[in-house]
Amino acid sequence: MLDRIPIPNPFGWEGLSTFSLLMMLAFLVGSYLLPKELERKKLDPNHSDWLIFLGILGTLIGAKIFFIFEIWDQVFIDVPGYDGKYTYPLIHWNGFPGHPGLWSSLFSGGGLVFFGGLLFGWLFITIYFRYHKLDVGAYYDAVIPALSMGYAIGRLGCFVSGDGCYGFATDTRIPFFVFDFHGAHPSGVPVWNTPVMESIMAFGYFSYFQFWARYQNFRKWSIGAQFLIIHGFARLIIEFLRVNKAVIPFIDPPTLVNIPDANGNPTFLTGYYWHGFSQSQYIAIGLILFGVYLMVSKKLWLKEKTNV
């Protein structure tokens, strides 16, 4: 994996983050696609810059907040020799020794949870729509192709940087879908290449929205509801292969339930398996159900009548 692109400099700077570069590319592509779709739907393209900005802002804030929820049991933990399970992490930047700190994790460059970014991005953008009295359903439908492409590129950033969005170990050898992991915690163990799997699926439903669905004259909100269902199912399925903790374990969890140091990775990856729905899977199920509710309640499979 290539976490950074080295650039010779006298300041000791490590170089450009490959994840940040791919994320920037994702937003640039979105900023190209979105105004064109707004114009096509006869909506005001001048709102696209604010929508992109609020999407970025919501993504950064929400992704970090949801990351803290994912590692909550590692931040606020009883550590022998230290008093104040909840107080200590609040007043010490790096938290308990040997455990992730609340503030250091919150303001670090890593640790971004997509669903947190998605939900907060939608919240910020919805407030913007309401404030300007815009047609929320029509604008949301216009955002979906750009959002899908941005997600596809962003997942490639996870793979290139080796940030940890990988699957557990497998003896299966499938080109592109399995690789020897040498990321943030090197091990060399063959694991499921879940970032690339997700990226391929995202490119797939981007193509569906960009080249077919948006031309079908579906009822307002239909494209948005379809995205919730399709993306929800894609994320629900891929999480069965990813290294993730279960919110409520259904079967006995692995012996090592947290990401160990580099020396412990082979044992961790080969001993890991799905043992219950993760935070992301519960959110994915919620998105699917909400999307289905919208489709059924508004009959969104129907198309708008056109004047001939």
C-alpha positions in Angstrom: 0.0 0.0 0.0 1.1 3.6 -0.6 0.1 5.7 2.3 1.9 8.8 1.1 3.6 10.0 -2.1 7.1 11.0 -1.0 8.2 14.5 -2.0 11.8 15.6 -1.3 11.8 18.7 0.9 14.0 20.3 3.6 11.2 20.4 6.2 10.9 16.6 6.9 7.4 16.5 5.5 6.3 12.9 4.8 4.5 13.7 1.6 1.1 13.8 0.1 -1.5 11.5 1.7 -2.9 9.2 -1.1 -6.2 8.9 0.8 -6.5 12.7 0.9 -5.7 12.9 -2.8 -8.4 10.4 -3.7 -10.9 12.1 -1.5 -10.1 15.5 -3.1 -10.5 13.8 -6.5 -13.9 12.4 -5.4 -15.2 15.9 -4.5 -13.8 17.4 -7.7 -15.6 14.9 -9.8 -18.7 15.5 -7.8 -18.4 19.3 -8.3 -18.2 18.6 -12.1 -21.1 16.2 -12.3 -23.6 18.0 -9.9 -24.1 21.3 -11.7 -24.6 19.5 -15.0 -27.3 17.4 -13.5 -28.9 20.4 -11.9 -29.0 22.1 -15.3 -30.4 19.0 -17.0 -33.2 18.9 -14.4 -33.8 22.6 -14.8 -32.7 23.3 -11.2 -30.5 26.2 -10.2 -26.8 25.1 -10.7 -25.6 28.0 -8.6 -26.4 26.0 -5.5 -23.9 23.3 -6.4 -20.9 24.9 -4.8 -22.7 25.3 -1.5 -24.0 21.7 -1.7 -20.4 20.4 -2.3 -19.1 22.5 0.6 -21.7 21.4 3.0 -21.3 17.8 1.9 -17.6 18.0 2.6 -18.2 19.7 6.0 -20.8 17.2 7.0 -18.7 14.3 5.9 -15.7 15.4 8.0 -17.7 16.1 11.1 -20.1 13.2 10.9 -17.4 10.7 9.9 -15.3 11.6 12.9 -18.2 11.5 15.4 -19.3 8.1 14.2 -15.7 6.9 14.4 -15.6 7.8 18.1 -18.8 5.7 18.6 -17.0 2.8 16.9 -14.0 2.9 19.2 -16.0 4.0 22.3 -15.1 0.9 24.2 -11.4 1.5 23.6 -11.4 5.1 24.6 -13.5 4.9 27.8 -12.1 1.8 29.5 -11.1 0.7 33.0 -7.3 0.8 33.0 -5.5 -0.5 36.1 -3.6 2.2 37.8 -5.7 5.0 36.4 -8.8 6.6 38.0 -11.7 8.1 36.1 -12.9 6.0 33.2 -14.8 8.9 31.7 -12.8 11.8 33.1 -9.3 10.8 32.2 -9.9 10.7 28.4 -11.5 14.1 28.5 -8.5 15.9 30.1 -5.7 13.9 28.4 -5.2 14.4 24.7 -3.9 10.9 24.0 -6.2 9.2 26.5 -5.1 6.1 28.4 -1.6 4.8 27.5 -2.0 2.0 25.0 -5.5 3.1 24.0 -6.8 5.6 21.4 -7.4 9.1 22.8 -10.8 10.8 22.4 -9.3 14.2 21.3 -6.3 12.8 19.4 -8.7 10.4 17.5 -11.2 13.2 16.8 -8.7 15.5 15.3 -6.4 13.0 13.6 -6.2 12.6 9.8 -7.6 9.0 9.9 -10.6 7.3 11.3 -13.5 8.3 9.0 -16.8 6.4 9.0 -18.7 6.9 5.8 -22.2 6.6 7.2 -21.5 9.3 9.7 -20.4 11.6 6.9 -23.4 10.6 4.8 -26.0 11.3 7.5 -24.4 14.6 8.7 -23.9 15.7 5.0 -27.6 15.0 4.4 -28.5 16.9 7.5 -26.5 20.0 6.6 -27.7 20.0 3.0 -31.3 19.5 4.1 -31.1 22.5 6.3 -29.7 24.5 3.3 -32.6 23.3 1.2 -35.2 24.3 3.8 -33.6 27.7 4.4 -33.6 28.5 0.7 -37.1 26.9 0.2 -35.8 24.6 -2.5 -37.5 21.4 -3.8 -35.8 18.9 -1.5 -36.8 15.8 -3.4 -35.8 17.1 -6.8 -32.4 18.3 -5.6 -31.7 15.1 -3.7 -32.4 13.1 -6.9 -29.9 15.3 -8.7 -27.2 14.7 -6.1 -27.2 10.9 -6.3 -25.1 10.2 -9.4 -22.3 12.5 -8.1 -22.6 11.0 -4.6 -22.2 7.5 -6.0 -19.2 8.4 -8.1 -17.6 10.2 -5.1 -18.1 7.1 -2.9 -16.5 4.8 -5.6 -13.4 7.0 -5.8 -13.2 7.4 -2.0 -13.2 3.6 -1.5 -10.2 3.3 -3.8 -8.5 5.8 -1.5 -9.1 3.4 1.4 -7.4 0.6 -0.6 -4.4 2.6 -1.9 -3.6 4.1 1.5 -4.1 0.8 3.4 -6.1 2.5 6.1 -7.7 -0.7 7.4 -11.0 -1.1 5.5 -10.0 -4.6 4.6 -11.6 -8.0 5.2 -10.4 -10.8 7.3 -8.0 -13.5 6.2 -9.0 -16.1 3.5 -7.4 -19.0 1.7 -9.4 -18.1 -1.4 -7.3 -16.5 -4.2 -9.4 -14.3 -6.5 -7.6 -11.5 -8.5 -8.6 -8.0 -7.3 -10.8 -9.5 -4.6 -8.1 -10.9 -2.4 -4.7 -9.4 -1.7 -1.8 -9.7 0.8 -2.4 -7.0 3.3 0.6 -4.6 3.9 -1.3 -1.6 5.1 -1.4 0.5 8.3 -0.5 -2.7 10.3 1.6 -4.9 7.9 1.1 -8.6 8.1 1.3 -10.2 4.6 -1.8 -12.3 5.3 -4.1 -12.7 2.3 -7.4 -10.9 3.1 -10.6 -10.0 1.3 -10.1 -6.8 -0.7 -13.3 -5.2 0.6 -12.4 -1.6 -0.4 -12.1 -2.6 -4.1 -15.2 -4.7 -3.9 -17.2 -1.8 -2.6 -15.7 0.5 -5.2 -16.7 -1.8 -8.0 -20.3 -2.0 -6.7 -20.4 1.8 -6.3 -19.2 2.3 -9.9 -21.9 -0.1 -10.9 -24.7 1.8 -9.3 -23.2 5.1 -10.4 -23.5 3.8 -14.0 -27.1 2.7 -13.3 -28.1 6.2 -12.0 -25.9 8.2 -14.5 -26.7 6.4 -17.7 -30.2 5.0 -17.2 -32.3 5.8 -14.1 -32.0 9.5 -14.3 -33.5 9.5 -17.8 -36.6 7.4 -16.8 -38.7 10.2 -15.6 -39.3 8.5 -12.2 -41.3 10.4 -9.6 -39.5 12.9 -7.4 -37.6 11.2 -4.5 -37.4 7.9 -6.5 -33.7 8.2 -7.4 -32.9 9.0 -3.7 -34.9 6.1 -2.4 -33.3 3.7 -4.9 -29.9 4.9 -3.8 -30.8 4.2 -0.1 -31.9 0.7 -1.0 -29.0 -0.2 -3.4 -26.2 1.3 -1.3 -27.7 -0.1 1.9 -27.7 -3.7 0.5 -24.2 -3.2 -0.9 -22.8 -2.1 2.4 -24.8 -4.7 4.4 -23.3 -7.5 2.2 -19.7 -6.3 2.2 -19.7 -6.0 6.0 -19.9 -9.7 6.3 -16.3 -9.9 5.0 -14.9 -6.9 6.8 -12.9 -6.8 10.0 -15.5 -5.1 12.3 -16.8 -5.5 15.8 -20.4 -6.6 16.4 -22.6 -4.2 18.3 -24.3 -7.2 19.9 -22.4 -10.5 19.1 -24.5 -13.4 17.9 -21.7 -15.9 18.3 -18.5 -15.9 20.3 -16.3 -13.1 19.0 -12.6 -13.6 18.1 -10.1 -13.8 20.9 -8.6 -10.5 19.6 -11.5 -8.1 19.2 -9.4 -4.9 18.6 -6.8 -4.1 16.0 -3.5 -5.3 17.5 0.0 -4.0 16.8 1.8 -5.2 13.7 3.2 -8.3 15.4 -0.2 -9.5 16.3 -1.8 -9.0 12.9 -1.4 -12.5 11.4 -3.1 -14.1 14.4 -5.8 -11.4 14.5 -6.6 -11.6 10.7 -6.6 -15.4 10.5 -8.7 -15.7 13.7 -11.3 -13.1 12.7 -14.7 -13.8 11.4 -18.2 -12.3 11.3 -19.8 -12.6 14.7 -22.7 -10.2 14.6 -24.1 -7.1 12.9 -21.7 -4.1 13.0 -22.7 -0.5 13.5 -22.6 0.0 9.7 -24.8 -3.0 9.1 -27.5 -1.7 11.4 -27.4 1.7 9.7 -27.5 0.0 6.3 -30.6 -1.9 7.4 -32.2 1.4 8.5 -31.4 3.0 5.1 -32.9 0.0 3.3 -36.1 0.1 5.3 -36.4 3.9 4.9 -35.8 3.6 1.2 -38.5 0.9 0.9 -40.9 3.0 2.9 -40.4 5.9 0.5 -40.9 3.7 -2.5 -44.1 2.1 -1.2 -45.7 5.1 0.4 -45.1 7.4 -2.6 -45.3 4.7 -5.3 -41.9 5.8 -6.5 -41.6 3.0 -9.1 -44.2 4.9 -11.2 -43.1 7.6 -13.7 -44.3 11.1 -14.1 -46.9 11.7 -16.8 -45.5 13.7 -19.7 -47.5 16.0 -22.0 -47.5 14.6 -25.5 
